[in-house]
């Protein structure tokens, strides 16, 4: 799971690097070798393994790429590996496919960020509403008790409210804080950049 998240996170940078490398006339072997030496997390590690396997003619680079494709579920990464393998085997130009894949991956990442922002906003709105209403009610209880005496405010409505003890107030604020931390943690983990 950690490896897959690293591949998702670094894929767009890798695609951009391939685009630049192929524009400058690098071959697939050279480009794969340079990506392997870069700092793209699991993808660099993947390509290092490919280089190691092909170094002594143990396996062709296209076979190594397709073998790696079977080990990942990241859709756009699988496409990249397939394009690289096909281009190497058939000696075709891959740059157009890289550019298309780069645009596709960028569009998907923008949608992920948009969904994350919507999620974060929704949770924040729910928390603000929850905390505002509950703090308002608590403060009304406390102020009415301190200023008017127990139940005096509510006696007009025929309501009897038990006194709120300091431990109960502390418990309320503590629970509110825990909920806020939980929401912040969930929103943090939902951020595509933290996966």
SULWO-V854758 format. One record per pair of residues at least 24 apart in sequence whose C-alpha atoms are under 10 Angstrom apart, sorted by the first residue. I is the first residue (numbers start at 1). J is the second residue. Records with the same first field share a line. If there is no record, write none. Layout:
I->J  J
This chain:
1->72  195
2->42  195
3->41  42  43  45  46  72
4->42  43  71  72  73  74  77  195
5->41  42  74  192  193  194  195
6->40  41  42  43  193  194  195
7->40  41  42  43  44  46  72  73  74  76  77
8->42  43  73  74  75  76  77  105  109  192  193  195
9->40  41  42  43  109  192  193  194  195
10->39  40  41  42  43  44  77  193
11->40  41  42  43  74  76  77  80  102  105  106
12->76  77  101  102  103  104  105  106  109
13->40  102  106
14->38  39  40  43  44  77  80  102
15->76  77  80  98  99  100  101  102  103  105  106
16->98  99  101  102  103
18->94  95  98  99  102
19->94  95  96  97  98  99  102
20->95
21->95
22->93  94  95  98
23->95
27->88  91  93
28->61  62  84  85  87  88  91  93  94
29->54  61  62  84  88
32->61  84
43->77
60->85  88  89
61->85  88  89
62->86  87  88  89  90
63->88  89
75->105
76->101  102  104  105  108
77->101  105
109->192  193
110->192
112->190  191  192  193
113->190  191  192  193
115->190  191  192
116->187  188  189  190  191  192
117->187  190  191
119->186  187  190  191
120->183  184  186  187  188  190  191
121->187
123->180  183  184  186  187
124->180  183  184  187
126->183
127->176  179  180  183
128->180
130->176
131->173  176  177  179  180
134->172  173  176
135->172  173  176
138->164  169  172  173
139->169
142->169
